[in-house]
Amino acid sequence: MSDIKNLYDRYNSLPTNELEDILYDIEMSAALTLGMNTYTEQQHKQVLRQILKERGVDVNRLFEV
């Protein structure tokens, strides 16, 4: 659990637009590798989505075409 807290603390200090970019990059990277998400990627995505949700960001809109 301390890994998640460390990620949360680190990411929470960044501006929202940077968090959106990071999440988008992770998601697109996973799409290019046929959805092969590592445990580490899953942790990062979980924390990023949580923080963005707390900040009122509609994460689904990031991936709309």
C-alpha positions in Angstrom: 0.0 0.0 0.0 2.9 2.3 0.6 3.7 2.2 -3.1 0.3 3.5 -3.9 0.6 6.3 -1.3 4.0 7.3 -2.7 2.6 7.4 -6.2 -0.4 9.4 -5.0 1.8 11.9 -3.2 4.1 12.3 -6.1 1.4 12.7 -8.7 -0.9 14.9 -6.6 1.7 17.6 -6.7 1.5 17.9 -10.5 -0.8 20.1 -12.4 -4.0 18.5 -13.8 -3.0 18.8 -17.4 0.2 16.9 -16.8 -1.7 14.1 -15.1 -4.0 13.9 -18.1 -1.1 13.7 -20.4 0.6 11.0 -18.3 -2.6 8.9 -18.1 -3.2 9.3 -21.9 0.4 8.2 -22.6 0.1 5.1 -20.4 -3.2 4.1 -22.0 -1.9 4.6 -25.5 1.2 2.7 -24.8 -0.9 -0.2 -23.5 -3.1 0.0 -26.7 0.0 -0.3 -28.8 1.2 -3.4 -27.0 -2.2 -5.1 -27.4 -3.3 -4.2 -23.9 -0.5 -5.9 -22.1 -0.6 -3.8 -18.9 2.0 -4.5 -16.3 1.2 -4.4 -12.6 3.2 -1.2 -12.4 1.2 0.4 -15.2 -2.0 -0.6 -13.5 -0.9 1.0 -10.2 0.0 4.3 -12.0 -3.3 4.3 -13.9 -5.3 3.6 -10.7 -3.7 6.5 -8.9 -3.9 8.9 -11.8 -7.6 8.2 -12.4 -8.3 8.6 -8.6 -6.6 12.0 -8.5 -8.2 13.2 -11.7 -11.6 12.1 -10.5 -11.0 14.0 -7.2 -10.2 17.1 -9.3 -13.4 16.8 -11.2 -11.9 15.6 -14.5 -14.0 13.3 -16.7 -11.3 10.8 -17.6 -13.4 9.2 -20.3 -13.4 12.4 -22.3 -9.6 12.1 -22.6 -10.1 9.1 -24.9 -12.9 10.3 -27.0 -12.2 10.5 -30.7 
